[in-house]
Amino acid sequence: MAPSYITRERLSNLILQSHPSLAVIDVRDDDHVGGHILTSTNVPSSTLDYKMPELVRKLTDKEIVVFHCALSQQRGPKAAMRYDGERKKMLQRMRGRNTRGMGGKQGQEEAGGEEAIQEQQIYILDGGFLKWQELYGRDPRLTENFAEDIWVDYY
């Protein structure tokens, strides 16, 4: 299934519930100033070409992966689509290994890894950080290092 959008309200609820299997990936580049979503990881879009395979491997245990940029109109959606494509390639490679006669415990472990990747939900934060900060910028439970003056006239 292709990535879909998640609302800021739903994402805030997941964060407040300390959802153990959530990853938030912020792909802003040098505009990664003025705050960020609590628990998010900054992976600048300019580095995605070489970091994407590592990111897919790193996040295989996550059920929900949310991408965003400032507005989630270009970089965030593009990163989510690239991640989804790379994840599917990894799944195909794993299936190829499983169909080559891997039996016993190792084959079962590979199949379990395949299952985890299949069940992952990939989202794009609707409205990006701009919309996020409008509701949650001042909430330290949800946003770190918020600098309101940066966002007053952002767009």
DAHUBEL-V91489 format. One record per residue. N is the residue number from 0. SS is DSSP state (H for helix, E for strand, C for the rest). PHI is phi in degrees with one decimal (* if undefined). BURIAL is I if it has 24 or more other C-alpha atoms within 12 Angstrom, else O. Layout:
# DAHUBEL-V91489
n | ss | phi | burial
N | SS | PHI | BURIAL
N | SS | PHI | BURIAL
This chain:
# DAHUBEL-V91489
n | ss | phi | burial
0 | C | * | O
1 | C | -69.5 | O
2 | C | -57.4 | I
3 | E | -126.1 | I
4 | E | -93.3 | I
5 | E | -121.7 | I
6 | C | -78.2 | I
7 | H | -65.1 | I
8 | H | -66.2 | O
9 | H | -66.5 | O
10 | H | -63.5 | I
11 | H | -61.6 | I
12 | H | -63.2 | O
13 | H | -62.2 | I
14 | H | -66.4 | I
15 | H | -65.3 | O
16 | C | -83.4 | O
17 | C | 51.3 | O
18 | C | -53.8 | O
19 | C | -71.2 | O
20 | C | -118.7 | O
21 | E | -114.2 | I
22 | E | -129.6 | I
23 | E | -114.1 | I
24 | E | -112.2 | I
25 | E | -97.8 | I
26 | C | -101.4 | I
27 | C | -65.3 | I
28 | C | -94.7 | O
29 | C | -74.5 | O
30 | C | -90.9 | O
31 | C | -83.8 | I
32 | C | -131.9 | I
33 | C | 85.4 | I
34 | C | 125.6 | I
35 | E | -155.1 | I
36 | E | -67.9 | I
37 | C | -53.4 | I
38 | C | 74.1 | I
39 | C | -74.4 | I
40 | E | -116.8 | I
41 | E | -87.3 | I
42 | C | -126.1 | I
43 | C | -52.4 | I
44 | H | -58.2 | I
45 | H | -68.0 | O
46 | H | -106.2 | O
47 | H | -64.4 | I
48 | H | -54.1 | O
49 | H | -99.8 | O
50 | H | -94.2 | O
51 | H | -60.8 | I
52 | H | -58.5 | O
53 | H | -64.8 | O
54 | H | -62.9 | I
55 | H | -61.5 | I
56 | H | -63.7 | O
57 | H | -65.8 | O
58 | C | -102.9 | I
59 | C | -60.9 | I
60 | C | -88.1 | I
61 | C | -91.2 | I
62 | C | -84.8 | O
63 | E | -127.8 | I
64 | E | -124.6 | I
65 | E | -116.5 | I
66 | E | -106.4 | I
67 | E | -158.2 | I
68 | C | -131.7 | I
69 | C | -66.3 | I
70 | C | -115.6 | I
71 | C | 56.5 | I
72 | C | -108.3 | I
73 | C | -129.3 | O
74 | H | -63.3 | I
75 | H | -61.4 | I
76 | H | -61.9 | I
77 | H | -63.3 | I
78 | H | -63.3 | I
79 | H | -62.8 | I
80 | H | -66.7 | I
81 | H | -64.6 | I
82 | H | -61.1 | I
83 | H | -59.7 | I
84 | H | -64.1 | O
85 | H | -65.2 | I
86 | H | -63.4 | I
87 | H | -65.6 | I
88 | H | -62.4 | O
89 | H | -62.1 | I
90 | H | -61.1 | I
91 | H | -62.5 | O
92 | H | -63.1 | O
93 | H | -65.5 | I
94 | H | -63.3 | I
95 | H | -60.5 | O
96 | H | -67.6 | O
97 | H | -69.3 | O
98 | C | -87.0 | O
99 | C | -92.2 | O
100 | C | 86.9 | O
101 | C | -73.1 | O
102 | C | -107.4 | O
103 | H | 66.0 | O
104 | H | -64.4 | O
105 | H | -62.2 | O
106 | H | -62.1 | O
107 | H | -67.5 | O
108 | H | -64.1 | O
109 | H | -61.8 | I
110 | H | -63.3 | I
111 | H | -62.9 | O
112 | H | -63.7 | I
113 | H | -62.5 | I
114 | H | -60.0 | O
115 | H | -61.9 | I
116 | H | -67.4 | I
117 | H | -61.4 | I
118 | C | -85.8 | O
119 | C | -71.0 | I
120 | E | -104.6 | I
121 | E | -113.6 | I
122 | E | -128.6 | I
123 | E | -119.9 | I
124 | E | -71.6 | I
125 | C | -61.8 | I
126 | C | 86.8 | I
127 | H | 62.1 | I
128 | H | -68.0 | I
129 | H | -57.7 | I
130 | H | -71.4 | I
131 | H | -56.9 | I
132 | H | -68.3 | I
133 | H | -61.2 | O
134 | H | -93.6 | O
135 | H | -120.4 | I
136 | C | -56.9 | I
137 | C | -88.1 | O
138 | C | -93.8 | O
139 | C | -66.3 | O
140 | C | -75.7 | O
141 | C | -124.7 | I
142 | E | -134.6 | I
143 | E | -110.0 | O
144 | C | 55.0 | O
145 | C | -72.4 | I
146 | C | -122.7 | O
147 | H | -56.9 | O
148 | H | -60.8 | O
149 | H | -69.6 | O
150 | H | -93.7 | I
151 | C | -55.3 | O
152 | C | -116.8 | O
153 | C | -59.3 | O
154 | C | -141.7 | O
